[in-house]
Amino acid sequence: MSILTIPFTLIGAYVYYYKGSKTNSLKIGLVILIVALILDAIITVPFIEIPYRDSSYLEFFTNPLLLFIALEIIAVVYLFWKFKIKSLL
């Protein structure tokens, strides 16, 4: 999952920044993270985690790997901003 997070995050950052925005990368990373967590709560947990893994919302959202993925999303957006967008400014 964490490997697929990188290209999806890069696509989201690319689409956002190349429309001309100059917003801070931390804010954009947090927005992408919040959207991903909302989609996890609506789709992943009830349709995959609970029926197939006999898991729960609490187990899913307290998993330490989720924190790693959250930090990965923010880092990818920041690095994209630093190397692609900041150099254009």
Phi, psi and omega per residue, in radians:
M1 nan -0.730 -3.086
S2 -1.192 -0.443 3.098
I3 -1.238 -0.702 3.123
L4 -1.256 -0.365 3.130
T5 -1.124 -0.610 -3.082
I6 -1.090 -0.945 -3.133
P7 -1.157 -0.614 3.112
F8 -1.140 -0.684 3.106
T9 -1.190 -0.719 3.102
L10 -1.085 -0.704 3.107
I11 -1.104 -0.773 3.115
G12 -1.082 -0.755 3.120
A13 -1.165 -0.715 3.127
Y14 -1.049 -0.862 -3.128
V15 -1.070 -0.718 -3.103
Y16 -1.221 -0.883 -3.027
Y17 -1.291 -0.556 -3.115
Y18 -1.417 0.083 2.957
K19 -1.562 0.060 3.035
G20 1.804 0.079 -3.119
S21 -1.329 2.609 3.106
K22 -2.159 0.482 -3.100
T23 -1.159 2.629 3.099
N24 -1.004 2.416 -3.073
S25 -1.178 -0.506 3.112
L26 -1.109 -0.729 3.117
K27 -1.119 -0.750 -3.134
I28 -1.179 -0.707 3.088
G29 -1.062 -0.708 3.112
L30 -1.178 -0.657 3.106
V31 -1.129 -0.795 3.117
I32 -1.083 -0.704 3.127
L33 -1.125 -0.784 -3.130
I34 -1.119 -0.734 3.095
V35 -1.081 -0.740 3.119
A36 -1.106 -0.711 3.127
L37 -1.183 -0.660 3.093
I38 -1.127 -0.762 3.105
L39 -1.127 -0.635 3.050
D40 -1.075 -0.746 -3.128
A41 -1.172 -0.579 -3.094
I42 -1.498 -0.646 -3.004
I43 -1.957 -0.989 -2.980
T44 -1.118 -0.897 -3.057
V45 -1.157 -0.917 -3.078
P46 -1.241 -0.490 -3.057
F47 -1.771 -0.289 -3.127
I48 -2.132 -0.942 -3.038
E49 -1.168 -0.848 -3.070
I50 -1.227 -0.891 -3.090
P51 -1.279 -0.637 -2.999
Y52 -1.723 -0.445 -3.100
R53 -1.987 0.036 -3.113
D54 0.880 0.827 -3.089
S55 -1.867 -2.971 3.114
S56 -2.553 2.996 3.075
Y57 -1.054 -0.748 -3.121
L58 -1.075 -0.801 3.123
E59 -1.107 -0.715 -3.111
F60 -1.145 -0.847 -3.035
F61 -1.446 -0.129 3.043
T62 -1.850 0.107 3.097
N63 -1.194 2.259 -3.127
P64 -1.074 -0.453 3.113
L65 -1.171 -0.472 3.091
L66 -1.145 -0.653 3.076
L67 -1.110 -0.715 3.094
F68 -1.061 -0.771 3.136
I69 -1.146 -0.664 3.110
A70 -1.099 -0.781 3.111
L71 -1.162 -0.601 3.106
E72 -1.111 -0.744 3.132
I73 -1.070 -0.829 -3.121
I74 -1.139 -0.708 3.133
A75 -1.148 -0.708 -3.129
V76 -1.130 -0.760 3.128
V77 -1.142 -0.713 3.127
Y78 -1.109 -0.798 -3.124
L79 -1.155 -0.645 3.054
F80 -1.070 -0.797 3.136
W81 -1.104 -0.762 -3.073
K82 -1.141 -0.769 -3.033
F83 -1.614 -0.436 -3.101
K84 -1.832 -0.790 -3.006
I85 -1.561 -0.828 -3.087
K86 -1.071 -0.578 3.127
S87 -1.222 -0.392 3.124
L88 -1.437 -0.336 -3.071
L89 -1.347 nan nan
